[in-house]
Amino acid sequence: MIADRSKFIPRVCYEIFVRSFCDSNGDGIGDLKGIISKLDYLADLGIEAIWLTPIHPSPSYHKYDVVDYFAIEPEYGTIYDFRRLLYEAHKRKIEIYLDLIVNHTSTLHPWFTEARKSPDNRFRQFYWWMTPPQIDALGISRRETSDDSQVVYPWHENAEDQQKYYGLFYKGMPDLNYHSPALRTELEKIIDFWLVEIGVDGFRLDAARHIYPEWEKQHSLEFWDFFAGLIRKSNPNAFTVGEVWAETEEVAPYFKHLDATFHFDLSFALQRILVQEQDEELIEKLNACYALFAEYNPHFIDATMLTNHDQERIGSVVVNHPDKIKLSASILLTLPGQPYIYYGEEIGMLGSKPDPHIREPFLWTESPEDEPGTTGWINAKFTTSETVVPLSRQAADPQSIYHHYRTLIRLRKAEPALCQIINPNLSPVDLSDEQLLAFLRPHPTRPVLVIHNLSGTTKSIRIPNILLDMHEVIFTNDPKIAGDFTGGLLAPYASLILTAAAVTFKSELTEQ
């Protein structure tokens, strides 16, 4: 079981696709120095941890096929730059999480270039190799596609070799085989290097549920138990958040060995209710998830998000509707958990598949000439100054998406009921309208009542009698509401957060 980290859990996190965020040297590619230059921006936004997508040497633009786990991609900088990033981030009380790709490597990794030479090579055991008859005998020559891999035929030819190698995501990404004790020893060296020698704060763990292939998946949880032991040995305070892209029932057991996992079911549920403009018993379903997660780890951390670098951007999901973009932030930042903001969500960036176009350059200003840090590795198709208001203009507009995010993040961090992460505090509130999402965030000293209008029509709100003490408005983006609210109208796509005296509320809740 992992430790209770409630004393030092970052309350709001931020995912940076490094190539697209900020360019420090004018080559059009985002880099570590560029991120350093924007740390004050992120600190002011309220970010307390940054997840960096892979920064190791790699032949691809996305860097999820690693060639050297101990080095920095030269396009992004040097190990000195990374040490400085850590130092500057820590000065601002921001943690740094590395994207650790331990499911597979690049075919250019020295382990694989050796392994493919001969069945007798000592690195052969680092990967999965089988002859076609062996593959057919197990019935694993093809697979059903999944949300995180569209590959149907995962076995790939190796020139002049009777065996094929397994690569779930792509022929250039051969899967590692952790039945190999020697490979596990190498993994220990990697973890020790980054946690002890370099001092990174934690890891985001890519493709965690695929660490063993389908026909060997019974070994996956044992591996993560082993992995958790390595973390405890190197730095027991290091943070781990896993990408387990699966249904809740499959995700839950991973909490036994990881601090957090990303909540994909919630991500897609939020997208659905935003598009359909009606609740689907979200709060009841969330509480059922929490109960299941707690069976495996009472200190579980629910890593929440709207979207990430593998999903259509939330701005495009809601068809670039500014009020719905704000509503998406309002819901995410008022639910329990540890929210992760995908870079650019705070300015309403857009993006749809294929993947490069959900990873377009951050729009700092109207024109790249005005901001040397704007990246240019790809011609933006969705996020341009014609479709998205750049940060430079949003920062000057109090009604902008950016200021909406900034205000809600500050409120979340200021209100104990909103930023409770361990033991999620959440109760449904029935307002007899499926286009209203309402819930309570109970707290001993200052509970809050949250109401979101999911629809494009003004709604009449009647507060339940038991909650009438909750009338002090601490947030709303409905300009017609101010001061106290005991019932009345709520504007389309607007949100309302109320609070009251804790003692009265607590006693009434107990009597229910």
VEXDREN-2710 file (C-alpha; in Angstrom, 1 decimal):
% VEXDREN-2710
k/r/px/py/pz
1/MET/0.0/0.0/0.0
2/ILE/1.3/3.5/-0.9
3/ALA/1.5/6.2/1.8
4/ASP/-1.1/8.9/2.7
5/ARG/0.2/12.0/0.8
6/SER/-2.5/14.4/2.0
7/LYS/0.0/16.8/3.5
8/PHE/1.7/17.6/0.2
9/ILE/-0.5/16.8/-2.7
10/PRO/-0.4/19.5/-5.5
11/ARG/-4.0/20.8/-5.7
12/VAL/-4.0/21.8/-9.4
13/CYS/-1.7/20.3/-12.1
14/TYR/-0.8/21.2/-15.7
15/GLU/0.2/19.0/-18.6
16/ILE/2.7/20.5/-21.0
17/PHE/3.3/19.0/-24.5
18/VAL/6.9/20.2/-24.5
19/ARG/7.3/20.7/-28.2
20/SER/4.3/23.1/-28.4
21/PHE/4.5/25.2/-25.3
22/CYS/7.3/27.8/-25.5
23/ASP/10.4/28.1/-27.7
24/SER/13.4/29.9/-26.2
25/ASN/15.8/29.8/-29.1
26/GLY/13.8/30.6/-32.2
27/ASP/14.0/27.1/-33.8
28/GLY/10.2/26.7/-33.7
29/ILE/10.4/23.9/-31.1
30/GLY/9.3/24.2/-27.5
31/ASP/12.0/23.5/-25.0
32/LEU/13.0/23.4/-21.3
33/LYS/14.2/27.0/-21.3
34/GLY/10.9/28.1/-22.8
35/ILE/9.1/26.4/-19.9
36/ILE/11.3/28.1/-17.4
37/SER/10.4/31.4/-19.0
38/LYS/6.7/30.7/-18.4
39/LEU/6.9/29.5/-14.8
40/ASP/5.8/32.8/-13.4
41/TYR/2.7/32.6/-15.7
42/LEU/1.9/29.1/-14.4
43/ALA/2.5/30.1/-10.8
44/ASP/0.2/33.0/-11.2
45/LEU/-2.4/30.8/-12.8
46/GLY/-2.3/28.7/-9.6
47/ILE/-0.5/25.6/-10.9
48/GLU/1.3/23.4/-8.3
49/ALA/2.6/20.6/-10.4
50/ILE/3.6/20.2/-14.1
51/TRP/3.5/16.9/-16.0
52/LEU/6.0/17.1/-18.9
53/THR/5.4/14.8/-21.8
54/PRO/8.5/12.8/-22.7
55/ILE/11.8/14.7/-22.8
56/HIS/14.2/11.8/-23.6
57/PRO/16.0/11.4/-27.0
58/SER/13.6/9.9/-29.6
59/PRO/13.1/9.8/-33.3
60/SER/9.5/11.0/-33.2
61/TYR/8.0/14.4/-32.6
62/HIS/6.0/13.2/-29.6
63/LYS/9.0/11.4/-27.9
64/TYR/7.0/8.4/-26.7
65/ASP/9.6/6.0/-28.2
66/VAL/12.6/6.4/-26.0
67/VAL/16.2/5.9/-27.2
68/ASP/18.0/6.9/-24.0
69/TYR/16.3/7.0/-20.6
70/PHE/19.2/8.9/-19.0
71/ALA/19.4/11.9/-21.4
72/ILE/17.5/14.9/-22.6
73/GLU/16.3/15.3/-26.2
74/PRO/18.8/17.8/-27.7
75/GLU/15.9/19.7/-29.3
76/TYR/14.6/20.4/-25.8
77/GLY/17.8/21.2/-24.1
78/THR/20.4/19.6/-21.7
79/ILE/20.4/17.9/-18.4
80/TYR/21.6/21.2/-17.0
81/ASP/18.5/22.9/-18.4
82/PHE/16.4/20.3/-16.7
83/ARG/18.1/20.8/-13.4
84/ARG/17.5/24.5/-13.7
85/LEU/13.9/23.9/-14.5
86/LEU/13.5/21.8/-11.3
87/TYR/15.3/24.5/-9.3
88/GLU/13.1/27.4/-10.7
89/ALA/9.9/25.4/-10.4
90/HIS/10.6/24.4/-6.8
91/LYS/11.3/28.1/-6.0
92/ARG/7.7/28.7/-7.0
93/LYS/6.5/25.7/-5.1
94/ILE/5.7/23.8/-8.4
95/GLU/6.5/20.1/-8.6
96/ILE/7.8/18.5/-11.8
97/TYR/6.5/15.0/-13.0
98/LEU/8.3/13.2/-15.8
99/ASP/6.4/11.1/-18.4
100/LEU/8.1/7.7/-17.8
101/ILE/7.7/5.3/-20.7
102/VAL/8.4/1.9/-19.4
103/ASN/6.0/-0.2/-21.5
104/HIS/8.1/0.0/-24.6
105/THR/11.2/1.7/-26.2
106/SER/12.1/2.9/-29.6
107/THR/13.5/0.3/-32.1
108/LEU/16.6/2.6/-32.1
109/HIS/17.2/2.0/-28.3
110/PRO/20.5/0.2/-27.9
111/TRP/18.7/-2.6/-26.1
112/PHE/16.6/-3.4/-29.1
113/THR/19.3/-2.8/-31.7
114/GLU/21.2/-5.6/-29.8
115/ALA/18.1/-7.8/-29.2
116/ARG/17.2/-7.9/-32.9
117/LYS/20.7/-9.2/-33.9
118/SER/20.2/-12.8/-32.7
119/PRO/18.0/-15.0/-30.6
120/ASP/21.1/-15.6/-28.5
121/ASN/21.8/-12.0/-27.7
122/ARG/21.6/-11.2/-24.0
123/PHE/19.1/-8.3/-24.7
124/ARG/16.7/-10.6/-26.5
125/GLN/15.0/-11.3/-23.2
126/PHE/14.2/-7.6/-22.8
127/TYR/11.4/-7.8/-25.4
128/TRP/8.7/-10.2/-26.5
129/TRP/9.7/-12.6/-29.3
130/MET/7.8/-15.5/-30.8
131/THR/7.7/-17.6/-34.0
132/PRO/4.5/-17.4/-36.1
133/PRO/3.5/-21.0/-35.0
134/GLN/3.9/-19.9/-31.3
135/ILE/1.8/-16.8/-31.9
136/ASP/-0.9/-18.8/-33.7
137/ALA/-1.0/-21.5/-31.0
138/LEU/-1.8/-18.8/-28.4
139/GLY/-4.3/-17.1/-30.7
140/ILE/-2.7/-13.7/-30.4
141/SER/-1.8/-12.8/-33.9
142/ARG/-4.4/-10.1/-33.9
143/ARG/-6.3/-8.0/-31.3
144/GLU/-9.3/-5.8/-30.9
145/THR/-8.6/-2.1/-31.1
146/SER/-8.9/-0.1/-27.9
147/ASP/-9.1/3.6/-27.0
148/ASP/-5.4/3.8/-26.6
149/SER/-4.2/1.6/-29.5
150/GLN/-5.7/1.1/-32.9
151/VAL/-3.2/-1.6/-33.9
152/VAL/-4.8/-4.8/-34.9
153/TYR/-1.7/-6.8/-35.8
154/PRO/0.8/-6.2/-33.0
155/TRP/3.5/-8.7/-34.2
156/HIS/6.2/-7.3/-36.4
157/GLU/8.8/-8.7/-38.7
158/ASN/12.5/-8.6/-38.0
159/ALA/14.6/-9.0/-41.2
160/GLU/16.1/-12.4/-41.6
161/ASP/14.6/-13.6/-38.3
162/GLN/12.3/-16.5/-37.7
163/GLN/10.8/-14.7/-34.8
164/LYS/8.6/-11.6/-34.7
165/TYR/8.6/-9.0/-31.9
166/TYR/5.5/-7.6/-30.1
167/GLY/4.7/-3.9/-30.4
168/LEU/1.3/-2.9/-29.2
169/PHE/1.3/0.7/-30.3
170/TYR/3.5/0.7/-33.4
171/LYS/6.2/-1.4/-35.1
172/GLY/8.7/1.3/-34.0
173/MET/7.8/0.8/-30.3
174/PRO/8.6/-2.8/-29.2
175/ASP/7.1/-3.7/-25.9
176/LEU/9.4/-4.5/-23.0
177/ASN/9.3/-7.9/-21.2
178/TYR/9.5/-7.6/-17.5
179/HIS/9.9/-11.3/-16.9
180/SER/13.5/-10.4/-17.5
181/PRO/15.3/-9.8/-14.1
182/ALA/18.1/-7.9/-16.0
183/LEU/15.5/-5.5/-17.4
184/ARG/14.1/-4.9/-14.0
185/THR/17.6/-4.1/-12.8
186/GLU/17.9/-1.5/-15.6
187/LEU/14.5/0.0/-14.6
188/GLU/15.8/0.4/-11.0
189/LYS/18.7/2.4/-12.3
190/ILE/16.5/4.7/-14.3
191/ILE/14.2/5.4/-11.4
192/ASP/17.1/6.0/-9.1
193/PHE/18.8/8.4/-11.5
194/TRP/15.8/10.6/-11.9
195/LEU/14.5/10.5/-8.3
196/VAL/17.8/10.6/-6.4
197/GLU/20.5/12.0/-8.6
198/ILE/18.3/14.6/-10.5
199/GLY/15.6/15.1/-7.9
200/VAL/12.4/15.0/-10.0
201/ASP/9.2/14.9/-7.9
202/GLY/7.4/12.0/-9.6
203/PHE/6.3/10.2/-12.7
204/ARG/3.3/10.0/-15.0
205/LEU/3.3/6.3/-16.1
206/ASP/2.4/5.8/-19.7
207/ALA/0.3/2.8/-20.8
208/ALA/0.3/1.3/-17.3
209/ARG/-2.3/-1.3/-18.0
210/HIS/-0.3/-2.7/-21.0
211/ILE/2.9/-3.4/-19.0
212/TYR/2.3/-7.0/-19.8
213/PRO/0.4/-8.0/-23.0
214/GLU/-3.1/-9.4/-22.9
215/TRP/-2.1/-13.0/-22.7
216/GLU/0.1/-12.3/-19.6
217/LYS/-2.0/-9.5/-18.0
218/GLN/-2.3/-11.4/-14.7
219/HIS/1.3/-10.3/-14.0
220/SER/0.6/-6.5/-14.4
221/LEU/-0.4/-5.7/-10.9
222/GLU/2.6/-7.7/-9.5
223/PHE/4.8/-5.5/-11.7
224/TRP/3.3/-2.3/-10.3
225/ASP/3.9/-3.6/-6.8
226/PHE/7.5/-4.2/-7.7
227/PHE/7.6/-0.7/-9.2
228/ALA/6.1/0.9/-6.1
229/GLY/8.9/-0.8/-4.1
230/LEU/11.5/0.8/-6.3
231/ILE/9.9/4.2/-5.8
232/ARG/9.8/3.7/-2.0
233/LYS/13.5/2.8/-2.0
234/SER/14.6/5.8/-4.1
235/ASN/12.3/8.4/-2.7
236/PRO/9.2/7.5/-0.7
237/ASN/7.7/11.0/-1.2
238/ALA/7.8/10.7/-5.0
239/PHE/4.4/10.9/-6.7
240/THR/3.1/8.4/-9.2
241/VAL/0.1/8.9/-11.5
242/GLY/-0.8/6.1/-14.0
243/GLU/-2.4/6.2/-17.4
244/VAL/-4.9/3.3/-17.0
245/TRP/-7.2/3.9/-20.0
246/ALA/-10.0/1.5/-19.0
247/GLU/-13.3/1.1/-17.3
248/THR/-13.5/1.9/-13.6
249/GLU/-13.5/-1.8/-12.5
250/GLU/-10.2/-2.4/-14.3
251/VAL/-8.7/0.8/-13.0
252/ALA/-9.4/0.4/-9.3
253/PRO/-6.8/-2.3/-8.5
254/TYR/-4.0/-0.1/-9.7
255/PHE/-4.6/2.2/-6.8
256/LYS/-3.1/-0.4/-4.6
257/HIS/0.3/0.4/-6.0
258/LEU/0.0/4.0/-7.5
259/ASP/-0.8/7.2/-5.8
260/ALA/-3.2/8.3/-8.6
261/THR/-4.7/7.2/-11.9
262/PHE/-6.3/9.4/-14.6
263/HIS/-10.1/9.1/-14.6
264/PHE/-10.9/8.5/-18.2
265/ASP/-14.5/7.5/-17.5
266/LEU/-15.1/10.9/-15.9
267/SER/-13.4/12.7/-18.8
268/PHE/-15.8/11.2/-21.3
269/ALA/-18.8/11.6/-19.0
270/LEU/-18.0/15.3/-18.7
271/GLN/-17.8/15.6/-22.4
272/ARG/-21.1/13.9/-22.8
273/ILE/-23.0/16.0/-20.4
274/LEU/-21.5/19.2/-22.0
275/VAL/-22.6/18.1/-25.4
276/GLN/-26.0/16.7/-24.4
277/GLU/-26.7/19.5/-21.9
278/GLN/-28.0/17.2/-19.3
279/ASP/-26.8/15.3/-16.2
280/GLU/-26.5/11.5/-16.3
281/GLU/-26.4/10.9/-12.5
282/LEU/-22.7/11.9/-12.6
283/ILE/-22.4/12.5/-8.8
284/GLU/-24.0/9.1/-7.9
285/LYS/-21.6/7.4/-10.4
286/LEU/-18.6/9.2/-9.1
287/ASN/-19.4/8.2/-5.5
288/ALA/-19.7/4.5/-6.7
289/CYS/-16.2/4.9/-8.3
290/TYR/-14.8/6.4/-5.0
291/ALA/-16.1/3.5/-3.0
292/LEU/-14.5/1.0/-5.4
293/PHE/-11.2/2.9/-5.4
294/ALA/-11.1/3.0/-1.6
295/GLU/-11.4/-0.8/-1.4
296/TYR/-7.9/-0.9/-2.8
297/ASN/-6.4/2.3/-1.2
298/PRO/-8.2/4.5/1.3
299/HIS/-5.8/7.3/0.3
300/PHE/-6.5/7.1/-3.4
301/ILE/-6.1/10.2/-5.5
302/ASP/-8.5/10.7/-8.4
303/ALA/-6.6/12.4/-11.2
304/THR/-9.3/14.3/-13.0
305/MET/-9.1/16.0/-16.4
306/LEU/-11.3/17.3/-19.3
307/THR/-8.9/15.9/-22.0
308/ASN/-5.3/15.2/-22.6
309/HIS/-2.8/15.0/-25.5
310/ASP/-4.5/11.9/-26.9
311/GLN/-8.1/13.3/-26.9
312/GLU/-10.0/15.9/-28.9
313/ARG/-9.6/19.2/-27.1
314/ILE/-12.6/20.2/-25.0
315/GLY/-12.9/23.4/-26.9
316/SER/-13.6/21.4/-30.1
317/VAL/-15.8/19.0/-28.3
318/VAL/-18.1/21.9/-27.4
319/VAL/-17.7/23.4/-30.9
320/ASN/-15.8/26.4/-29.7
321/HIS/-18.7/27.7/-27.5
322/PRO/-17.0/30.1/-25.1
323/ASP/-19.7/29.7/-22.4
324/LYS/-19.5/25.9/-22.6
325/ILE/-15.7/26.1/-22.4
326/LYS/-16.1/28.1/-19.2
327/LEU/-18.7/25.6/-17.9
328/SER/-16.3/22.7/-18.5
329/ALA/-13.7/24.4/-16.4
330/SER/-16.3/25.2/-13.7
331/ILE/-17.3/21.6/-13.4
332/LEU/-13.8/20.2/-13.4
333/LEU/-12.6/22.7/-10.8
334/THR/-15.5/22.2/-8.4
335/LEU/-15.5/18.3/-8.4
336/PRO/-13.2/16.4/-6.0
337/GLY/-9.9/15.0/-7.1
338/GLN/-6.5/16.4/-8.4
339/PRO/-7.4/18.2/-11.6
340/TYR/-5.0/18.2/-14.6
341/ILE/-5.3/21.1/-17.1
342/TYR/-4.0/20.3/-20.6
343/TYR/-1.9/23.2/-21.7
344/GLY/-4.0/25.8/-23.5
345/GLU/-7.3/24.7/-22.1
346/GLU/-7.2/27.9/-20.0
347/ILE/-7.4/30.0/-23.2
348/GLY/-9.9/27.7/-25.0
349/MET/-7.5/26.1/-27.5
350/LEU/-9.0/23.9/-30.1
351/GLY/-7.9/20.6/-31.7
352/SER/-9.1/17.4/-33.3
353/LYS/-7.5/14.3/-34.5
354/PRO/-5.0/13.4/-36.0
355/ASP/-2.9/13.7/-32.9
356/PRO/-0.5/16.5/-34.0
357/HIS/-3.5/18.8/-34.3
358/ILE/-4.5/18.3/-30.7
359/ARG/-1.0/19.3/-29.8
360/GLU/-0.7/22.6/-31.6
361/PRO/1.4/25.6/-30.4
362/PHE/0.2/27.5/-27.4
363/LEU/-1.3/30.8/-28.6
364/TRP/0.6/33.4/-26.6
365/THR/-0.1/36.4/-28.8
366/GLU/-1.9/37.5/-32.0
367/SER/1.2/37.1/-34.1
368/PRO/4.3/34.9/-33.5
369/GLU/6.4/38.0/-34.3
370/ASP/5.0/39.5/-31.1
371/GLU/6.1/36.6/-28.9
372/PRO/9.4/34.9/-29.7
373/GLY/8.3/32.0/-27.5
374/THR/5.6/30.9/-29.9
375/THR/6.4/27.5/-31.4
376/GLY/6.1/26.7/-35.1
377/TRP/6.9/23.1/-35.6
378/ILE/3.5/22.5/-37.1
379/ASN/1.1/24.8/-39.0
380/ALA/-1.9/25.2/-36.7
381/LYS/-5.1/24.1/-38.2
382/PHE/-7.5/24.6/-35.3
383/THR/-5.9/27.0/-32.8
384/THR/-5.2/30.2/-34.7
385/SER/-5.7/33.9/-33.9
386/GLU/-8.9/33.7/-36.0
387/THR/-10.5/30.9/-33.9
388/VAL/-9.0/31.4/-30.4
389/VAL/-8.3/34.7/-28.5
390/PRO/-4.6/34.6/-27.6
391/LEU/-3.5/34.9/-24.0
392/SER/-2.1/38.4/-24.5
393/ARG/-5.7/39.7/-25.1
394/GLN/-7.4/37.4/-22.7
395/ALA/-5.1/38.5/-19.9
396/ALA/-6.5/42.0/-20.3
397/ASP/-10.2/40.9/-20.4
398/PRO/-11.7/40.1/-17.0
399/GLN/-14.5/38.1/-18.7
400/SER/-12.1/35.9/-20.7
401/ILE/-11.8/32.1/-20.5
402/TYR/-8.3/32.6/-19.0
403/HIS/-9.6/34.8/-16.1
404/HIS/-12.4/32.3/-15.5
405/TYR/-9.8/29.5/-15.0
406/ARG/-7.6/31.7/-12.9
407/THR/-10.5/32.8/-10.6
408/LEU/-11.8/29.2/-10.2
409/ILE/-8.3/27.8/-9.5
410/ARG/-7.8/30.4/-6.8
411/LEU/-11.2/29.8/-5.3
412/ARG/-10.5/26.0/-5.3
413/LYS/-7.2/26.5/-3.5
414/ALA/-8.8/28.9/-1.0
415/GLU/-11.8/26.8/0.0
416/PRO/-11.0/23.6/2.0
417/ALA/-14.2/21.9/0.8
418/LEU/-13.3/22.4/-2.9
419/CYS/-9.6/21.3/-2.6
420/GLN/-10.2/18.1/-0.5
421/ILE/-8.4/15.4/-2.4
422/ILE/-8.1/12.4/0.0
423/ASN/-11.5/11.0/1.0
424/PRO/-13.5/12.8/-1.7
425/ASN/-16.4/14.9/-0.2
426/LEU/-19.3/14.8/-2.6
427/SER/-23.1/14.5/-2.2
428/PRO/-25.7/14.8/-4.9
429/VAL/-28.4/17.5/-4.7
430/ASP/-31.6/17.0/-6.5
431/LEU/-33.0/20.2/-8.1
432/SER/-35.6/18.2/-10.1
433/ASP/-34.1/19.2/-13.4
434/GLU/-31.8/17.0/-15.4
435/GLN/-30.2/20.1/-17.0
436/LEU/-28.9/21.2/-13.6
437/LEU/-25.9/19.6/-12.1
438/ALA/-25.9/20.2/-8.4
439/PHE/-23.9/18.8/-5.6
440/LEU/-22.6/19.4/-2.1
441/ARG/-18.9/19.5/-1.1
442/PRO/-19.4/18.9/2.7
443/HIS/-16.7/20.2/5.1
444/PRO/-16.6/20.5/8.9
445/THR/-16.0/24.3/8.8
446/ARG/-17.2/25.6/5.5
447/PRO/-19.3/23.4/3.2
448/VAL/-20.2/24.6/-0.3
449/LEU/-23.2/24.0/-2.6
450/VAL/-22.4/23.9/-6.3
451/ILE/-24.9/24.4/-9.1
452/HIS/-24.2/24.3/-12.8
453/ASN/-26.7/25.1/-15.5
454/LEU/-25.8/22.7/-18.3
455/SER/-28.3/24.2/-20.7
456/GLY/-28.7/27.2/-23.1
457/THR/-31.8/28.4/-21.3
458/THR/-32.2/30.4/-18.1
459/LYS/-33.2/28.1/-15.2
460/SER/-35.2/28.7/-12.1
461/ILE/-33.4/27.4/-9.0
462/ARG/-35.2/26.4/-5.9
463/ILE/-32.8/25.5/-3.1
464/PRO/-33.9/22.5/-1.0
465/ASN/-35.2/23.5/2.5
466/ILE/-32.4/21.6/4.2
467/LEU/-29.8/23.8/2.4
468/LEU/-31.4/27.2/2.7
469/ASP/-28.7/28.3/5.1
470/MET/-26.3/28.1/2.2
471/HIS/-27.0/31.4/0.6
472/GLU/-23.7/33.3/0.6
473/VAL/-22.4/33.6/-3.0
474/ILE/-18.7/32.9/-3.2
475/PHE/-18.6/32.5/-7.0
476/THR/-20.9/32.9/-10.0
477/ASN/-20.4/34.0/-13.6
478/ASP/-24.0/35.1/-13.9
479/PRO/-23.8/38.9/-13.8
480/LYS/-27.3/39.2/-12.4
481/ILE/-26.4/37.4/-9.2
482/ALA/-24.6/39.1/-6.3
483/GLY/-24.5/38.9/-2.5
484/ASP/-26.9/36.3/-1.2
485/PHE/-28.9/33.8/-3.2
486/THR/-31.9/31.9/-1.8
487/GLY/-33.5/31.0/-5.1
488/GLY/-34.1/32.5/-8.4
489/LEU/-32.8/32.5/-12.0
490/LEU/-29.5/31.1/-13.2
491/ALA/-28.2/32.2/-16.6
492/PRO/-27.5/29.7/-19.4
493/TYR/-24.2/27.7/-18.9
494/ALA/-23.6/29.6/-15.7
495/SER/-22.3/28.3/-12.4
496/LEU/-23.1/29.2/-8.8
497/ILE/-21.2/28.3/-5.6
498/LEU/-22.8/29.0/-2.2
499/THR/-21.7/28.5/1.4
500/ALA/-23.1/28.9/4.9
501/ALA/-22.4/28.4/8.6
502/ALA/-20.9/25.0/9.1
503/VAL/-22.5/24.1/12.4
504/THR/-26.1/24.5/11.2
505/PHE/-25.4/22.6/8.0
506/LYS/-23.6/19.8/9.7
507/SER/-26.3/19.1/12.3
508/GLU/-29.1/19.1/9.6
509/LEU/-27.2/16.8/7.4
510/THR/-26.7/14.4/10.2
511/GLU/-30.4/14.3/10.9
512/GLN/-31.3/13.3/7.3
END
